[in-house]
Amino acid sequence: DNPFNTEFQMDDSVVLSYPEWPASTFSVDYSGRRAVLVVQKWLAVVRLDASRREGESRALKKLAKQNKCEIKSALWCPVSSRQNYIVSTSQQKLEVWDSVAERNTLVCSIRAHTRPISGLSWSFTDANLIGSCAVDTYVHVWDVRETRKPSFSFRAVAGASLVQWNRRNGNLLASAHDTDVRIWDTRKPTTALGYISAHMQRINDLDWSHWSAAHLTTCSQDASIKLWDTAAPREPTRTIKTGSQPIWRARNYVRYRHWAKVLPWRWCQQCTVGTTGCSCGATAMRSLL
């Protein structure tokens, strides 16, 4: 059972530079052919399967051009049935966009939280469900077909900085609360399914395994990466110390079960997008075995 998409593969690396766009983050679509860049108050959709000249000549589409607030994050839908949808956040608002629609590109707008949204995750199994979190202590699950209220709400004592859907089990989510992780089940929304005291300092990223519904990876300001089995959460199954530099991102590598991609804590000075990602810092592959 191979969980990764192999629709599009590039033989050669193509680097597209947009120095005039102060982009803060980006996301690649389901096919791997397009990326969305968050450029202050708007979104730019660009091609990754073009030559350098074609790719840099113009954006395929610009979204949210009338937005009054700065956009903080954006994600493509990871499900093929709605692979043209993008969700973005600005302040307490969550907005869903159709990247190929000629008109009415805004699918829905949701006032999702009472405080600025800090985390966002689109379900890997249901294209209609989006998870969001904020320091208002809530983790919400929204259905883009019915946006008047959350489909599910989970509440913790502390505010949440990250939320991530389980890739293998569509009922499970994980959220990060400073140094701790909570596991939530949409079938039992009244209380957390599990709790992990993960790090000594703030968690910067968490990511579920592509292969197992019970395993996730966390990284932290304490310069460590940890692999967890949620069935036995008292101790990590593996810990990697990276010296003194905090780890900004640690993502499970899709093609191998026991590898993670690591991004040290660095800020992107000039956005360069390529087939291997954004040049926001040096990446390193580390074994979790």
C-alpha positions in Angstrom: 0.0 0.0 0.0 1.9 3.0 -1.3 0.4 6.3 0.2 2.2 8.8 -1.9 1.1 10.4 -5.2 3.2 9.6 -8.2 1.2 11.4 -10.9 3.9 13.9 -11.6 7.7 13.5 -11.4 10.3 15.9 -12.7 13.6 14.7 -14.3 15.4 18.0 -13.8 15.2 20.6 -11.0 13.6 23.9 -12.0 14.2 26.9 -9.8 11.8 29.8 -10.0 12.8 33.1 -8.4 10.3 35.8 -7.3 12.4 38.4 -5.5 9.7 41.1 -5.9 7.2 39.0 -3.9 7.8 39.0 -0.1 6.4 35.5 0.2 6.1 34.1 3.7 5.1 30.6 3.0 4.0 28.2 0.2 2.2 25.0 -0.5 2.3 22.5 -3.4 -0.8 21.0 -4.8 -1.9 17.3 -5.1 -0.4 16.8 -8.5 2.9 18.5 -7.7 2.5 20.8 -10.7 1.5 24.0 -9.0 2.4 26.0 -5.8 0.6 28.7 -4.0 2.7 31.5 -2.5 1.4 33.7 0.4 2.4 37.2 -0.6 1.3 39.5 2.3 -2.4 40.2 1.5 -2.9 38.0 -1.5 -2.1 34.5 -3.0 -0.2 33.7 -6.1 -0.6 30.4 -7.9 2.5 29.4 -10.0 3.5 26.5 -12.2 6.2 24.2 -11.2 6.2 22.1 -14.4 7.2 25.1 -16.6 10.5 26.3 -17.8 12.2 28.9 -15.7 11.2 31.7 -18.2 7.6 30.5 -18.4 7.2 30.1 -14.7 8.7 33.4 -13.7 6.8 35.4 -16.4 3.5 35.6 -14.4 1.4 33.9 -11.9 -1.3 31.6 -13.2 -3.8 33.3 -10.9 -3.9 35.8 -8.1 -6.4 35.2 -5.3 -7.6 37.3 -2.3 -6.5 40.5 -4.0 -9.0 42.6 -2.0 -8.0 41.1 1.3 -7.6 43.8 4.0 -5.6 41.7 6.4 -2.3 39.9 5.9 -2.6 36.2 5.1 -0.7 34.0 7.4 -0.9 30.6 5.8 -2.3 28.6 2.9 -2.8 25.0 2.0 -3.9 23.0 -1.0 -6.5 20.3 -0.6 -4.6 17.0 -0.5 -7.6 15.0 -1.8 -7.8 14.5 -5.6 -11.5 15.2 -5.8 -10.9 18.9 -4.8 -7.3 19.3 -5.7 -8.0 22.8 -7.0 -9.1 24.1 -3.6 -6.9 26.3 -1.4 -7.6 27.3 2.2 -6.0 30.4 3.7 -6.1 32.1 7.1 -5.9 35.8 8.1 -6.6 36.8 11.7 -9.6 34.8 12.9 -10.9 34.2 9.4 -10.6 31.0 7.3 -11.2 31.2 3.5 -11.5 28.5 0.9 -10.6 29.4 -2.8 -11.2 27.6 -6.1 -7.9 28.1 -8.0 -9.4 27.4 -11.4 -12.7 29.2 -11.3 -13.1 32.1 -13.7 -15.4 33.9 -11.3 -16.5 33.5 -7.7 -13.1 32.1 -6.7 -14.1 32.4 -3.0 -15.9 29.2 -2.0 -16.6 30.2 1.6 -15.4 32.5 4.3 -15.6 31.4 8.0 -15.0 33.3 11.2 -13.3 30.3 12.7 -12.0 31.5 16.1 -12.1 34.4 18.6 -8.3 34.8 18.4 -5.9 34.7 15.4 -5.7 31.2 13.8 -2.4 29.6 14.6 -2.7 26.2 12.9 -4.4 24.7 9.8 -4.8 21.2 8.4 -6.9 19.8 5.6 -8.1 16.2 6.0 -6.2 13.7 3.9 -9.3 11.4 3.6 -12.3 13.8 3.3 -12.0 16.8 1.0 -14.7 18.6 2.9 -13.1 18.8 6.3 -10.6 21.4 7.5 -9.0 21.5 11.0 -8.1 24.8 12.6 -6.7 25.9 16.0 -5.9 29.1 17.9 -4.8 30.3 21.3 -8.5 30.5 22.3 -7.9 26.9 23.4 -10.2 25.4 20.7 -9.5 23.0 17.9 -12.3 23.1 15.4 -13.2 20.9 12.4 -15.1 22.7 9.6 -17.1 21.3 6.8 -16.9 23.5 3.7 -20.5 22.5 2.8 -21.9 23.8 6.1 -19.9 26.7 7.6 -22.3 28.1 10.2 -20.8 26.2 13.0 -17.9 23.6 13.4 -18.7 20.0 12.7 -16.6 19.1 15.8 -14.9 21.1 18.5 -12.2 20.1 20.9 -11.2 22.1 23.9 -7.9 22.1 25.8 -6.7 24.0 28.9 -3.9 25.7 26.9 -4.0 27.4 23.5 -3.1 25.4 20.5 -0.3 26.4 18.0 -0.5 23.5 15.6 -3.1 21.0 14.3 -2.5 18.0 12.0 -4.9 15.4 10.5 -3.8 11.8 10.7 -2.9 10.6 7.2 -4.2 7.0 7.7 -7.2 7.4 10.0 -9.6 10.2 9.1 -11.1 10.3 12.6 -7.8 11.4 14.3 -6.1 14.7 14.7 -3.2 15.9 16.8 -2.6 19.4 18.2 0.4 21.0 19.9 0.0 23.1 23.0 3.3 24.6 23.9 5.4 21.6 25.0 2.6 19.0 24.9 0.6 17.1 22.2 -3.0 16.0 22.4 -4.7 13.4 20.2 -8.3 13.9 19.3 -11.0 11.5 17.9 -14.0 13.0 16.1 -16.1 10.1 17.3 -15.3 11.1 21.0 -15.0 14.9 20.8 -15.6 15.6 24.5 -12.2 14.6 25.7 -8.7 14.0 24.3 -8.0 10.5 23.2 -4.3 10.8 24.3 -1.8 13.1 25.8 2.0 13.3 25.2 4.4 15.4 27.3 6.7 15.7 24.3 9.4 18.4 24.8 11.0 20.7 27.3 10.5 23.7 25.0 7.9 24.9 22.5 6.9 22.4 19.8 7.5 23.9 16.3 6.1 21.1 14.2 4.3 17.8 14.3 3.6 15.4 11.5 1.8 12.0 11.3 3.4 9.1 9.6 2.5 8.3 6.0 2.5 4.6 6.8 1.1 4.1 10.3 -1.9 5.7 12.0 -0.2 5.3 15.4 3.1 7.2 14.8 3.9 10.8 14.6 7.0 13.1 14.7 7.6 16.3 16.7 10.4 18.8 16.7 11.0 21.7 19.1 13.0 24.7 20.2 15.0 22.3 22.4 16.9 21.2 19.2 15.4 17.7 19.2 13.3 15.5 16.9 11.2 12.8 18.5 9.2 9.9 17.0 6.2 8.7 19.0 4.0 5.7 19.1 0.6 7.0 20.4 -0.2 3.5 21.8 2.7 3.9 24.2 3.2 7.7 24.6 5.2 7.8 27.8 8.6 7.7 26.0 9.5 8.4 22.4 10.5 5.5 20.3 13.4 7.5 18.9 15.1 10.9 19.8 17.5 12.8 17.6 19.5 15.7 19.1 20.7 18.3 16.5 23.1 20.3 18.7 21.9 23.7 19.8 19.9 24.9 16.8 16.1 24.8 17.2 14.3 22.8 14.6 11.6 24.6 12.6 10.2 21.7 10.6 10.5 17.9 10.7 8.4 16.0 8.2 8.1 12.3 7.7 9.6 11.4 4.3 6.9 9.9 2.2 9.0 7.3 0.3 10.6 5.7 3.3 9.1 4.6 6.6 11.8 5.7 8.9 13.2 9.0 7.6 12.4 12.6 8.3 13.2 15.8 6.5 14.6 18.4 8.8 14.6 22.2 8.4 16.7 24.3 10.8 15.4 27.5 12.3 16.1 30.1 9.5 14.1 32.8 7.9 13.6 33.1 4.2 15.2 36.3 2.9 14.2 35.9 -0.8 11.6 33.4 -2.0 12.9 30.8 -4.4 10.6 28.0 -5.3 11.8 24.7 -6.9 10.8 21.2 -7.4 12.4 20.2 -4.1 10.7 23.0 -2.0 11.4 26.5 -0.8 14.9 27.9 -0.1 14.0 28.9 3.5 17.0 27.0 4.9 19.2 24.0 4.5 17.4 20.7 4.7 18.8 17.4 5.9 17.6 13.8 5.7 17.9 11.9 9.0 17.1 8.3 9.8 14.6 7.7 12.6 15.7 4.1 12.9 
